[in-house]
Amino acid sequence: MLGQGWRREKPRPPRKTRRAGTTALTVGLALGIAATLCASPAVADPVSAFYVPPAQFDSTPGAVIRNEPLPILATVPGGSGTWPAEGRQVLYTSTMQDGSPVAVSGTFVDTNRPWTGSGPRPTVVIAPGTSGQGDQCAVSAAFQNGMYVDISKASFSANQEILSAAAWSAMGARVFVTDHIGLGTPGVHTYVNNKESGYAVLDAARAANNLSGGSATPIVLWGYSQGGGATAAAAEMQPTYAPDVNLKGTWAGGPTANLTEILGQVDGSLIGGVVGFALNGFLDRDPALRPQAEQVLNPRGLAFLDEMRDACIGDVILKHPFLKSSTLTVDGRPLLDHFREMPDAMRTLDAQRIGRLTPASPVLITSGLNDDTVPYGQARQLAEDWCAKGATVRFDTNDLPPIASGATIPNHFGPQIADGYMSDKVVTYLLDRLADKPISGCTIS
C-alpha cells in the first residue's frame, strides 16, 4: 500500500537539456570551474598531525575536537583572489556502526556575504562522492588548492566538491564538507557504509552549529553518488539519531541505496576497482568475514585489496580502469556471485540498505535512467519505499541518453552535472525548503 499523496507518472520521452539557470549557484560554479582548472595542486607532506585525534576527546556526537584556519585559494567567486569567507579545517566527533565514538575531519566555510535566500542563514552540509580510501584522498586535504598530489605514492585527488561549496558560499550560506569516517583520520575509510556515512553527515551539521549559528540553524544536505547515499541515510536517520538538527531538506543524487545491486553494476566499469574500497571497509568492521573473503580471492585479489587501502579514485581510473572482479577470484567468478553464497556477507550488505526508516523532512532524489554505475532502479525503489511510509519525496528521472556504457563519466556524472550544477532544479528545491514553502506527498517521475 503506497503512502497517502503518492502518485506515479508514466515514463517520459527524452527531453531537451534544461537551460542553465541564472542563480548565484550557476555563476559560482562557472567561476569555480575556471579557477580550479588554473589552480596549482598542493604537493603532499606526510599526513598532517591535525587529523590525529588526542587519546581522549569529547565523545558527544558533533563535538568540535579541534579546528584551525584553512585559507581557500582555488576558487574565486568574488573575483578577489580568495573566497569571501573564512575556511576552517575541523575535527569533530561522530559514531561508528557499533555505537563507539570516532573522530572525523571536514572543512567548514563561514561567510561574510549576506544570505540571498529566504529565512535565516542556513548551513549546507555536503557529503562528497567517491574520493578514495587513502588518507591523502580526504576532500579537506585538497580544499586549499583544489588538487592534492602525493608524489611518493604516485597518487592524486581532486576536490570535486569545491564547486558546490563555492556556489553556496557565494549565496551567503555556511558550508560544511565532511571527509567521511576514516579519510584523513586514523582507521579504514568505510566506503559506502551508509550507516556510518549518515552519522558523519548529521554530526557535521552539529559541528557546524557548534562553530557558528547555533542549534536552530536551518540545515540542508547535498550529496551525489556515495554522497547521495550518505545524505539519504542521514535524512532517514535524523528523526531518531539527531532530532536536534533542524533539517529542512535533502538532495540525494544517484544514491547508493542498495549495495547488492550496485556491486553487480559497477563491476567492470571505469571505476570497477571501487569494489576494493567497499570490501576493505566491511572486512574492517566485521573481521569474521575476512577468512571467507580470503578463501575466494586469488593472490592478485589479496594484493589489490592492500593497494586500495591507500588509493584515491584517480589512481583506480589510471591504474585499474574497467576492472572486473572475476580477475581477483580463485575461480574467475565475480565477487558478487561468491557473496551470494555467503549468508554473513549478504546480511552485511542488506544491513546497509536505505529505505527502512522514514525521513521527517522532504527529500529530492535524482537518478539517471541510463546510469551505468549506480543503478537507476535501486534509486527509484528508495523513493517508492519512502513513499509507502508516508514520507515527502520527489523523485526525478534524468533522461540523458547512454554514451559508452561502463565509462561512468558520461552516464553517471552526466546527470549530476545536469541536475545539480547546470540547472536550477536542486538548488531551487532546497531554497524552497529553506523558505518553508509547503510541500507534501510523493511524486515519482
C-alpha positions as a Markdown table, in Angstrom:
| # | Residue | x | y | z |
|---|---|---|---|---|
| 1 | Met | 0.0 | 0.0 | 0.0 |
| 2 | Leu | 1.6 | 3.2 | -1.1 |
| 3 | Gly | 1.7 | 6.2 | 1.2 |
| 4 | Gln | -1.1 | 8.8 | 1.0 |
| 5 | Gly | -0.4 | 11.5 | -1.6 |
| 6 | Trp | 1.9 | 9.3 | -3.6 |
| 7 | Arg | 1.5 | 9.4 | -7.4 |
| 8 | Arg | 3.4 | 7.9 | -10.2 |
| 9 | Glu | 3.9 | 9.5 | -13.6 |
| 10 | Lys | 4.3 | 7.5 | -16.7 |
| 11 | Pro | 7.8 | 7.3 | -18.2 |
| 12 | Arg | 8.5 | 10.4 | -20.3 |
| 13 | Pro | 10.1 | 10.7 | -23.7 |
| 14 | Pro | 13.6 | 12.1 | -23.8 |
| 15 | Arg | 13.6 | 15.8 | -23.1 |
| 16 | Lys | 15.9 | 18.6 | -24.2 |
| 17 | Thr | 18.6 | 19.6 | -21.7 |
| 18 | Arg | 17.2 | 22.4 | -19.5 |
| 19 | Arg | 18.8 | 25.8 | -20.0 |
| 20 | Ala | 21.3 | 26.7 | -17.3 |
| 21 | Gly | 19.9 | 28.9 | -14.6 |
| 22 | Thr | 20.9 | 32.3 | -13.7 |
| 23 | Thr | 21.1 | 31.9 | -9.9 |
| 24 | Ala | 24.2 | 32.5 | -7.9 |
| 25 | Leu | 24.8 | 28.7 | -8.0 |
| 26 | Thr | 25.4 | 28.7 | -11.7 |
| 27 | Val | 27.5 | 31.8 | -11.6 |
| 28 | Gly | 29.6 | 30.5 | -8.7 |
| 29 | Leu | 30.1 | 27.1 | -10.4 |
| 30 | Ala | 31.3 | 28.7 | -13.6 |
| 31 | Leu | 33.8 | 30.8 | -11.8 |
| 32 | Gly | 34.8 | 27.9 | -9.6 |
| 33 | Ile | 35.5 | 25.6 | -12.7 |
| 34 | Ala | 37.7 | 28.2 | -14.3 |
| 35 | Ala | 39.7 | 29.0 | -11.2 |
| 36 | Thr | 40.1 | 25.4 | -10.2 |
| 37 | Leu | 41.5 | 24.5 | -13.6 |
| 38 | Cys | 44.1 | 27.1 | -13.2 |
| 39 | Ala | 44.9 | 26.2 | -9.6 |
| 40 | Ser | 48.3 | 24.8 | -8.6 |
| 41 | Pro | 48.0 | 21.4 | -6.9 |
| 42 | Ala | 49.2 | 21.0 | -3.3 |
| 43 | Val | 52.1 | 18.6 | -3.0 |
| 44 | Ala | 51.7 | 16.2 | -0.2 |
| 45 | Asp | 53.7 | 16.2 | 3.0 |
| 46 | Pro | 53.3 | 13.3 | 5.5 |
| 47 | Val | 49.8 | 13.1 | 6.9 |
| 48 | Ser | 49.2 | 16.2 | 9.0 |
| 49 | Ala | 49.1 | 15.8 | 12.8 |
| 50 | Phe | 45.8 | 17.7 | 12.6 |
| 51 | Tyr | 43.9 | 14.6 | 11.6 |
| 52 | Val | 45.2 | 12.5 | 14.5 |
| 53 | Pro | 42.8 | 12.9 | 17.5 |
| 54 | Pro | 44.0 | 13.1 | 21.1 |
| 55 | Ala | 43.9 | 9.9 | 23.1 |
| 56 | Gln | 40.9 | 11.2 | 24.9 |
| 57 | Phe | 38.3 | 13.6 | 23.3 |
| 58 | Asp | 34.7 | 14.7 | 23.8 |
| 59 | Ser | 32.6 | 11.7 | 22.8 |
| 60 | Thr | 29.4 | 13.9 | 22.3 |
| 61 | Pro | 28.3 | 13.5 | 18.6 |
| 62 | Gly | 29.1 | 16.7 | 16.8 |
| 63 | Ala | 31.6 | 18.0 | 19.4 |
| 64 | Val | 34.4 | 20.0 | 17.8 |
| 65 | Ile | 37.6 | 18.4 | 18.9 |
| 66 | Arg | 39.8 | 20.9 | 17.2 |
| 67 | Asn | 39.7 | 23.4 | 14.3 |
| 68 | Glu | 42.2 | 25.8 | 12.7 |
| 69 | Pro | 42.2 | 28.3 | 9.8 |
| 70 | Leu | 42.3 | 27.0 | 6.3 |
| 71 | Pro | 43.0 | 29.5 | 3.5 |
| 72 | Ile | 41.0 | 28.6 | 0.4 |
| 73 | Leu | 42.7 | 29.7 | -2.8 |
| 74 | Ala | 41.4 | 27.5 | -5.6 |
| 75 | Thr | 38.1 | 29.2 | -6.3 |
| 76 | Val | 37.4 | 32.9 | -6.5 |
| 77 | Pro | 33.6 | 33.5 | -6.8 |
| 78 | Gly | 34.2 | 37.1 | -5.6 |
| 79 | Gly | 36.9 | 37.8 | -8.1 |
| 80 | Ser | 39.3 | 39.0 | -5.4 |
| 81 | Gly | 41.7 | 36.1 | -5.4 |
| 82 | Thr | 40.3 | 34.4 | -2.2 |
| 83 | Trp | 36.9 | 33.3 | -1.1 |
| 84 | Pro | 34.7 | 35.9 | 0.6 |
| 85 | Ala | 34.7 | 33.6 | 3.6 |
| 86 | Glu | 36.7 | 32.0 | 6.4 |
| 87 | Gly | 37.7 | 28.4 | 5.9 |
| 88 | Arg | 38.4 | 26.2 | 8.8 |
| 89 | Gln | 39.7 | 22.6 | 9.0 |
| 90 | Val | 37.7 | 20.8 | 11.6 |
| 91 | Leu | 38.0 | 17.6 | 13.6 |
| 92 | Tyr | 34.7 | 16.5 | 15.1 |
| 93 | Thr | 33.1 | 13.6 | 16.9 |
| 94 | Ser | 30.8 | 11.1 | 15.2 |
| 95 | Thr | 29.7 | 7.5 | 15.7 |
| 96 | Met | 30.7 | 4.1 | 14.2 |
| 97 | Gln | 28.2 | 1.4 | 13.4 |
| 98 | Asp | 28.8 | -0.3 | 16.7 |
| 99 | Gly | 28.0 | 2.9 | 18.6 |
| 100 | Ser | 31.5 | 3.9 | 19.6 |
| 101 | Pro | 32.8 | 7.5 | 19.1 |
| 102 | Val | 35.1 | 8.3 | 16.3 |
| 103 | Ala | 36.9 | 11.5 | 15.1 |
| 104 | Val | 36.0 | 12.7 | 11.6 |
| 105 | Ser | 37.6 | 15.5 | 9.7 |
| 106 | Gly | 36.0 | 18.1 | 7.4 |
| 107 | Thr | 36.0 | 21.7 | 6.2 |
| 108 | Phe | 33.8 | 24.5 | 7.5 |
| 109 | Val | 33.3 | 27.6 | 5.4 |
| 110 | Asp | 31.7 | 30.6 | 7.1 |
| 111 | Thr | 30.8 | 33.6 | 5.0 |
| 112 | Asn | 30.7 | 37.4 | 5.3 |
| 113 | Arg | 28.2 | 37.7 | 2.4 |
| 114 | Pro | 24.6 | 38.4 | 3.1 |
| 115 | Trp | 22.3 | 35.4 | 2.7 |
| 116 | Thr | 20.4 | 35.8 | -0.6 |
| 117 | Gly | 17.6 | 33.3 | 0.2 |
| 118 | Ser | 14.6 | 33.4 | 2.5 |
| 119 | Gly | 14.7 | 32.8 | 6.2 |
| 120 | Pro | 17.7 | 32.7 | 8.5 |
| 121 | Arg | 21.2 | 32.0 | 7.1 |
| 122 | Pro | 21.4 | 28.2 | 6.7 |
| 123 | Thr | 24.2 | 25.7 | 6.7 |
| 124 | Val | 24.6 | 23.4 | 3.7 |
| 125 | Val | 26.2 | 20.0 | 4.7 |
| 126 | Ile | 27.9 | 18.5 | 1.7 |
| 127 | Ala | 28.7 | 14.7 | 1.5 |
| 128 | Pro | 31.4 | 14.1 | -1.1 |
| 129 | Gly | 31.2 | 11.5 | -3.8 |
| 130 | Thr | 33.9 | 8.8 | -4.1 |
| 131 | Ser | 37.4 | 10.2 | -3.5 |
| 132 | Gly | 39.2 | 7.0 | -2.4 |
| 133 | Gln | 40.4 | 5.2 | 0.7 |
| 134 | Gly | 43.9 | 6.5 | 1.4 |
| 135 | Asp | 44.2 | 9.3 | 3.9 |
| 136 | Gln | 45.6 | 11.6 | 1.2 |
| 137 | Cys | 42.2 | 11.3 | -0.6 |
| 138 | Ala | 40.3 | 13.3 | 2.1 |
| 139 | Val | 38.5 | 16.2 | 0.5 |
| 140 | Ser | 39.8 | 18.6 | 3.1 |
| 141 | Ala | 43.4 | 17.8 | 2.0 |
| 142 | Ala | 42.5 | 19.2 | -1.4 |
| 143 | Phe | 40.4 | 22.1 | -0.3 |
| 144 | Gln | 43.0 | 24.8 | -0.2 |
| 145 | Asn | 44.2 | 24.4 | -3.8 |
| 146 | Gly | 41.6 | 22.2 | -5.4 |
| 147 | Met | 44.0 | 19.3 | -6.0 |
| 148 | Tyr | 46.2 | 17.1 | -3.8 |
| 149 | Val | 49.2 | 15.3 | -5.2 |
| 150 | Asp | 51.3 | 12.7 | -3.3 |
| 151 | Ile | 54.4 | 12.2 | -5.3 |
| 152 | Ser | 55.8 | 9.5 | -3.1 |
| 153 | Lys | 52.7 | 7.4 | -3.7 |
| 154 | Ala | 52.0 | 8.5 | -7.3 |
| 155 | Ser | 48.6 | 9.4 | -6.1 |
| 156 | Phe | 46.3 | 12.4 | -6.7 |
| 157 | Ser | 42.9 | 13.6 | -5.5 |
| 158 | Ala | 40.8 | 16.5 | -6.7 |
| 159 | Asn | 38.3 | 18.3 | -4.5 |
| 160 | Gln | 35.2 | 17.5 | -6.5 |
| 161 | Glu | 33.0 | 19.4 | -4.0 |
| 162 | Ile | 34.8 | 22.7 | -4.2 |
| 163 | Leu | 32.3 | 23.9 | -6.9 |
| 164 | Ser | 29.1 | 23.4 | -5.0 |
| 165 | Ala | 30.8 | 24.7 | -1.8 |
| 166 | Ala | 31.8 | 27.8 | -3.6 |
| 167 | Ala | 28.4 | 28.4 | -5.1 |
| 168 | Trp | 26.5 | 28.0 | -1.8 |
| 169 | Ser | 29.1 | 30.2 | -0.1 |
| 170 | Ala | 28.6 | 32.9 | -2.8 |
| 171 | Met | 24.9 | 32.9 | -1.9 |
| 172 | Gly | 25.7 | 33.6 | 1.7 |
| 173 | Ala | 25.2 | 30.1 | 3.2 |
| 174 | Arg | 27.6 | 28.4 | 5.7 |
| 175 | Val | 29.1 | 25.3 | 4.2 |
| 176 | Phe | 30.4 | 22.1 | 5.9 |
| 177 | Val | 32.0 | 19.4 | 3.8 |
| 178 | Thr | 32.6 | 16.2 | 5.7 |
| 179 | Asp | 35.5 | 13.9 | 4.8 |
| 180 | His | 33.5 | 10.8 | 5.8 |
| 181 | Ile | 34.8 | 8.4 | 8.5 |
| 182 | Gly | 38.4 | 7.2 | 8.1 |
| 183 | Leu | 39.6 | 9.6 | 5.4 |
| 184 | Gly | 42.5 | 11.6 | 6.7 |
| 185 | Thr | 41.8 | 10.3 | 10.2 |
| 186 | Pro | 43.2 | 7.0 | 11.6 |
| 187 | Gly | 41.4 | 3.8 | 10.6 |
| 188 | Val | 39.9 | 2.4 | 7.4 |
| 189 | His | 37.5 | 4.6 | 5.4 |
| 190 | Thr | 34.3 | 2.6 | 5.4 |
| 191 | Tyr | 33.3 | 3.3 | 1.8 |
| 192 | Val | 29.6 | 3.2 | 1.1 |
| 193 | Asn | 28.9 | 2.2 | 4.7 |
| 194 | Asn | 25.6 | 4.0 | 4.7 |
| 195 | Lys | 25.1 | 3.9 | 8.5 |
| 196 | Glu | 28.5 | 5.5 | 9.3 |
| 197 | Ser | 28.1 | 7.9 | 6.4 |
| 198 | Gly | 24.7 | 9.1 | 7.7 |
| 199 | Tyr | 26.1 | 9.6 | 11.2 |
| 200 | Ala | 29.0 | 11.6 | 9.9 |
| 201 | Val | 26.7 | 13.9 | 7.9 |
| 202 | Leu | 24.4 | 14.6 | 10.8 |
| 203 | Asp | 27.3 | 15.1 | 13.2 |
| 204 | Ala | 28.8 | 17.5 | 10.6 |
| 205 | Ala | 25.7 | 19.6 | 10.9 |
| 206 | Arg | 26.0 | 19.5 | 14.7 |
| 207 | Ala | 29.7 | 20.5 | 14.5 |
| 208 | Ala | 28.8 | 23.4 | 12.2 |
| 209 | Asn | 26.2 | 24.6 | 14.6 |
| 210 | Asn | 28.8 | 24.5 | 17.4 |
| 211 | Leu | 31.1 | 26.6 | 15.3 |
| 212 | Ser | 28.5 | 29.2 | 14.1 |
| 213 | Gly | 24.8 | 29.8 | 14.1 |
| 214 | Gly | 23.6 | 27.5 | 16.9 |
| 215 | Ser | 21.2 | 24.6 | 17.1 |
| 216 | Ala | 18.3 | 26.5 | 15.5 |
| 217 | Thr | 20.3 | 27.0 | 12.2 |
| 218 | Pro | 18.3 | 25.6 | 9.2 |
| 219 | Ile | 20.2 | 22.7 | 7.6 |
| 220 | Val | 20.0 | 21.3 | 4.1 |
| 221 | Leu | 22.0 | 18.2 | 2.9 |
| 222 | Trp | 23.7 | 18.0 | -0.6 |
| 223 | Gly | 25.2 | 14.8 | -1.9 |
| 224 | Tyr | 25.6 | 12.7 | -5.1 |
| 225 | Ser | 26.7 | 9.0 | -5.6 |
| 226 | Gln | 28.5 | 8.0 | -2.4 |
| 227 | Gly | 27.5 | 11.4 | -1.1 |
| 228 | Gly | 23.9 | 10.8 | -2.2 |
| 229 | Gly | 23.8 | 7.6 | -0.2 |
| 230 | Ala | 25.2 | 9.4 | 2.8 |
| 231 | Thr | 22.6 | 12.2 | 2.6 |
| 232 | Ala | 19.8 | 9.7 | 2.0 |
| 233 | Ala | 20.9 | 7.7 | 5.0 |
| 234 | Ala | 21.2 | 10.9 | 7.1 |
| 235 | Ala | 17.7 | 12.0 | 6.1 |
| 236 | Glu | 16.0 | 8.8 | 7.3 |
| 237 | Met | 18.2 | 8.6 | 10.5 |
| 238 | Gln | 17.7 | 12.2 | 11.5 |
| 239 | Pro | 14.4 | 11.7 | 13.5 |
| 240 | Thr | 16.0 | 9.2 | 15.8 |
| 241 | Tyr | 19.7 | 9.9 | 15.8 |
| 242 | Ala | 19.7 | 13.7 | 15.5 |
| 243 | Pro | 16.3 | 15.2 | 16.3 |
| 244 | Asp | 18.1 | 18.4 | 17.4 |
| 245 | Val | 19.3 | 19.0 | 13.9 |
| 246 | Asn | 16.9 | 21.5 | 12.2 |
| 247 | Leu | 16.8 | 19.6 | 8.9 |
| 248 | Lys | 14.8 | 21.4 | 6.2 |
| 249 | Gly | 15.5 | 19.3 | 3.1 |
| 250 | Thr | 17.9 | 16.9 | 1.4 |
| 251 | Trp | 19.3 | 16.2 | -2.1 |
| 252 | Ala | 20.2 | 12.6 | -2.6 |
| 253 | Gly | 21.5 | 12.3 | -6.1 |
| 254 | Gly | 22.3 | 8.9 | -7.6 |
| 255 | Pro | 22.1 | 7.4 | -4.1 |
| 256 | Thr | 23.9 | 4.2 | -3.2 |
| 257 | Ala | 20.8 | 2.8 | -1.5 |
| 258 | Asn | 21.2 | -1.0 | -2.3 |
| 259 | Leu | 24.8 | -2.2 | -2.3 |
| 260 | Thr | 24.0 | -5.6 | -3.7 |
| 261 | Glu | 22.6 | -4.1 | -6.9 |
| 262 | Ile | 25.4 | -1.5 | -7.1 |
| 263 | Leu | 28.2 | -4.1 | -6.7 |
| 264 | Gly | 26.7 | -6.0 | -9.6 |
| 265 | Gln | 26.6 | -3.0 | -11.9 |
| 266 | Val | 29.8 | -1.2 | -11.1 |
| 267 | Asp | 31.8 | -4.4 | -11.7 |
| 268 | Gly | 33.8 | -3.9 | -14.9 |
| 269 | Ser | 33.0 | -0.2 | -15.2 |
| 270 | Leu | 35.6 | 2.5 | -15.4 |
| 271 | Ile | 35.7 | 2.7 | -11.6 |
| 272 | Gly | 35.1 | -1.0 | -11.1 |
| 273 | Gly | 38.1 | -1.0 | -8.7 |
| 274 | Val | 35.9 | 0.7 | -6.0 |
| 275 | Val | 34.8 | -2.8 | -5.0 |
| 276 | Gly | 38.2 | -2.9 | -3.2 |
| 277 | Phe | 37.3 | 0.2 | -1.2 |
| 278 | Ala | 33.9 | -1.4 | -0.2 |
| 279 | Leu | 35.3 | -4.8 | 0.7 |
| 280 | Asn | 38.1 | -3.2 | 2.8 |
| 281 | Gly | 35.6 | -1.2 | 4.8 |
| 282 | Phe | 33.3 | -4.1 | 5.5 |
| 283 | Leu | 36.1 | -6.5 | 6.4 |
| 284 | Asp | 37.4 | -4.0 | 8.9 |
| 285 | Arg | 34.1 | -3.6 | 10.6 |
| 286 | Asp | 33.3 | -7.3 | 10.5 |
| 287 | Pro | 36.6 | -9.3 | 10.8 |
| 288 | Ala | 34.6 | -12.5 | 10.9 |
| 289 | Leu | 34.1 | -12.1 | 7.1 |
| 290 | Arg | 37.8 | -11.9 | 6.4 |
| 291 | Pro | 38.5 | -15.7 | 6.3 |
| 292 | Gln | 35.6 | -16.2 | 3.9 |
| 293 | Ala | 36.8 | -13.4 | 1.6 |
| 294 | Glu | 40.4 | -14.7 | 1.7 |
| 295 | Gln | 39.2 | -18.1 | 0.5 |
| 296 | Val | 37.8 | -16.8 | -2.7 |
| 297 | Leu | 40.4 | -14.1 | -3.5 |
| 298 | Asn | 43.5 | -15.1 | -5.6 |
| 299 | Pro | 46.9 | -13.6 | -4.9 |
| 300 | Arg | 46.1 | -10.7 | -7.2 |
| 301 | Gly | 42.9 | -10.1 | -5.4 |
| 302 | Leu | 44.6 | -10.0 | -2.0 |
| 303 | Ala | 47.3 | -7.7 | -3.3 |
| 304 | Phe | 44.6 | -5.5 | -4.9 |
| 305 | Leu | 42.8 | -5.0 | -1.5 |
| 306 | Asp | 46.1 | -3.9 | 0.1 |
| 307 | Glu | 46.7 | -1.5 | -2.7 |
| 308 | Met | 43.2 | 0.0 | -2.5 |
| 309 | Arg | 43.6 | 0.8 | 1.2 |
| 310 | Asp | 46.0 | 3.6 | 0.2 |
| 311 | Ala | 44.5 | 4.6 | -3.2 |
| 312 | Cys | 42.4 | 7.5 | -4.5 |
| 313 | Ile | 39.7 | 7.3 | -7.2 |
| 314 | Gly | 42.0 | 8.9 | -9.7 |
| 315 | Asp | 44.5 | 6.1 | -9.1 |
| 316 | Val | 41.8 | 3.5 | -9.7 |
| 317 | Ile | 40.9 | 5.1 | -13.0 |
| 318 | Leu | 44.5 | 5.4 | -14.2 |
| 319 | Lys | 45.9 | 2.1 | -12.9 |
| 320 | His | 42.9 | -0.3 | -13.0 |
| 321 | Pro | 40.3 | 1.0 | -15.4 |
| 322 | Phe | 37.3 | -1.3 | -16.2 |
| 323 | Leu | 38.5 | -3.8 | -13.6 |
| 324 | Lys | 36.4 | -6.9 | -13.4 |
| 325 | Ser | 36.2 | -8.6 | -10.0 |
| 326 | Ser | 36.4 | -12.0 | -11.7 |
| 327 | Thr | 40.1 | -11.4 | -12.2 |
| 328 | Leu | 40.5 | -11.2 | -8.5 |
| 329 | Thr | 38.9 | -14.6 | -7.5 |
| 330 | Val | 40.2 | -18.1 | -7.4 |
| 331 | Asp | 37.7 | -19.5 | -9.9 |
| 332 | Gly | 37.1 | -16.5 | -12.2 |
| 333 | Arg | 33.6 | -15.8 | -11.0 |
| 334 | Pro | 32.6 | -12.2 | -10.0 |
| 335 | Leu | 32.8 | -11.4 | -6.3 |
| 336 | Leu | 29.1 | -10.8 | -6.0 |
| 337 | Asp | 28.5 | -14.4 | -7.1 |
| 338 | His | 30.6 | -15.5 | -4.2 |
| 339 | Phe | 28.9 | -13.1 | -1.8 |
| 340 | Arg | 25.5 | -14.6 | -2.7 |
| 341 | Glu | 26.8 | -17.9 | -1.3 |
| 342 | Met | 27.9 | -16.3 | 1.9 |
| 343 | Pro | 25.0 | -15.6 | 4.3 |
| 344 | Asp | 27.1 | -13.4 | 6.5 |
| 345 | Ala | 28.2 | -11.3 | 3.6 |
| 346 | Met | 24.7 | -10.9 | 2.3 |
| 347 | Arg | 23.5 | -9.9 | 5.8 |
| 348 | Thr | 26.2 | -7.3 | 5.9 |
| 349 | Leu | 25.2 | -5.8 | 2.6 |
| 350 | Asp | 21.5 | -5.9 | 3.4 |
| 351 | Ala | 22.0 | -4.1 | 6.7 |
| 352 | Gln | 23.3 | -1.1 | 4.7 |
| 353 | Arg | 20.1 | -0.8 | 2.6 |
| 354 | Ile | 18.5 | 2.6 | 2.8 |
| 355 | Gly | 14.7 | 2.9 | 2.9 |
| 356 | Arg | 13.7 | 1.1 | 6.1 |
| 357 | Leu | 13.3 | 4.3 | 8.1 |
| 358 | Thr | 11.2 | 7.3 | 7.3 |
| 359 | Pro | 12.6 | 10.8 | 6.7 |
| 360 | Ala | 10.8 | 13.5 | 8.6 |
| 361 | Ser | 11.8 | 16.3 | 6.2 |
| 362 | Pro | 11.4 | 16.5 | 2.4 |
| 363 | Val | 13.9 | 14.7 | 0.1 |
| 364 | Leu | 14.7 | 15.2 | -3.6 |
| 365 | Ile | 16.1 | 12.1 | -5.2 |
| 366 | Thr | 17.5 | 12.3 | -8.7 |
| 367 | Ser | 18.9 | 9.5 | -10.8 |
| 368 | Gly | 20.0 | 8.9 | -14.4 |
| 369 | Leu | 17.8 | 6.4 | -16.3 |
| 370 | Asn | 21.0 | 5.2 | -18.0 |
| 371 | Asp | 23.4 | 5.4 | -15.1 |
| 372 | Asp | 25.9 | 2.7 | -15.7 |
| 373 | Thr | 27.5 | 2.8 | -12.2 |
| 374 | Val | 24.8 | 3.4 | -9.6 |
| 375 | Pro | 21.7 | 1.7 | -10.9 |
| 376 | Tyr | 18.6 | 3.7 | -11.6 |
| 377 | Gly | 16.2 | 1.0 | -10.3 |
| 378 | Gln | 17.5 | 0.9 | -6.8 |
| 379 | Ala | 17.3 | 4.7 | -6.5 |
| 380 | Arg | 13.7 | 4.7 | -7.7 |
| 381 | Gln | 13.0 | 1.8 | -5.3 |
| 382 | Leu | 14.3 | 4.0 | -2.4 |
| 383 | Ala | 11.7 | 6.7 | -3.4 |
| 384 | Glu | 8.9 | 4.1 | -3.5 |
| 385 | Asp | 9.9 | 2.6 | -0.2 |
| 386 | Trp | 9.8 | 6.1 | 1.5 |
| 387 | Cys | 6.6 | 7.0 | -0.3 |
| 388 | Ala | 5.0 | 3.8 | 1.1 |
| 389 | Lys | 5.9 | 5.0 | 4.6 |
| 390 | Gly | 4.3 | 8.4 | 4.1 |
| 391 | Ala | 7.5 | 10.5 | 3.6 |
| 392 | Thr | 7.6 | 13.6 | 1.5 |
| 393 | Val | 9.6 | 12.7 | -1.5 |
| 394 | Arg | 10.2 | 13.9 | -5.1 |
| 395 | Phe | 12.0 | 11.5 | -7.5 |
| 396 | Asp | 13.2 | 13.0 | -10.8 |
| 397 | Thr | 14.5 | 10.9 | -13.7 |
| 398 | Asn | 17.3 | 12.3 | -15.8 |
| 399 | Asp | 16.8 | 11.1 | -19.4 |
| 400 | Leu | 20.3 | 11.7 | -20.7 |
| 401 | Pro | 20.9 | 9.1 | -23.4 |
| 402 | Pro | 23.6 | 6.4 | -22.8 |
| 403 | Ile | 27.1 | 7.1 | -24.0 |
| 404 | Ala | 29.8 | 4.5 | -24.0 |
| 405 | Ser | 28.2 | 2.1 | -21.4 |
| 406 | Gly | 30.5 | 1.4 | -18.5 |
| 407 | Ala | 32.6 | 4.6 | -19.0 |
| 408 | Thr | 31.0 | 6.1 | -15.8 |
| 409 | Ile | 31.8 | 9.7 | -16.6 |
| 410 | Pro | 29.1 | 10.5 | -19.1 |
| 411 | Asn | 26.4 | 8.2 | -17.8 |
| 412 | His | 26.9 | 8.6 | -14.0 |
| 413 | Phe | 28.4 | 12.0 | -13.6 |
| 414 | Gly | 26.4 | 13.5 | -16.6 |
| 415 | Pro | 23.1 | 13.5 | -14.6 |
| 416 | Gln | 25.0 | 15.0 | -11.6 |
| 417 | Ile | 26.2 | 17.9 | -13.7 |
| 418 | Ala | 22.9 | 18.4 | -15.5 |
| 419 | Asp | 20.7 | 18.3 | -12.4 |
| 420 | Gly | 23.0 | 19.6 | -9.7 |
| 421 | Tyr | 25.1 | 22.1 | -11.5 |
| 422 | Met | 23.8 | 23.2 | -14.9 |
| 423 | Ser | 20.2 | 23.7 | -13.9 |
| 424 | Asp | 18.4 | 25.3 | -11.0 |
| 425 | Lys | 16.5 | 22.1 | -10.1 |
| 426 | Val | 18.3 | 21.1 | -7.0 |
| 427 | Val | 19.2 | 24.4 | -5.6 |
| 428 | Thr | 15.6 | 25.7 | -6.1 |
| 429 | Tyr | 14.2 | 22.7 | -4.3 |
| 430 | Leu | 16.4 | 23.3 | -1.3 |
| 431 | Leu | 15.9 | 27.1 | -1.4 |
| 432 | Asp | 12.1 | 26.4 | -1.3 |
| 433 | Arg | 12.6 | 24.2 | 1.7 |
| 434 | Leu | 14.6 | 26.9 | 3.5 |
| 435 | Ala | 11.8 | 29.3 | 2.7 |
| 436 | Asp | 9.3 | 26.9 | 4.3 |
| 437 | Lys | 7.2 | 26.6 | 1.1 |
| 438 | Pro | 4.6 | 24.0 | 1.8 |
| 439 | Ile | 5.2 | 20.5 | 0.2 |
| 440 | Ser | 3.8 | 17.1 | 1.0 |
| 441 | Gly | 3.2 | 13.7 | -0.6 |
| 442 | Cys | 5.3 | 11.9 | -3.2 |
| 443 | Thr | 6.0 | 12.5 | -6.9 |
| 444 | Ile | 7.8 | 9.9 | -8.9 |
| 445 | Ser | 8.6 | 10.9 | -12.5 |
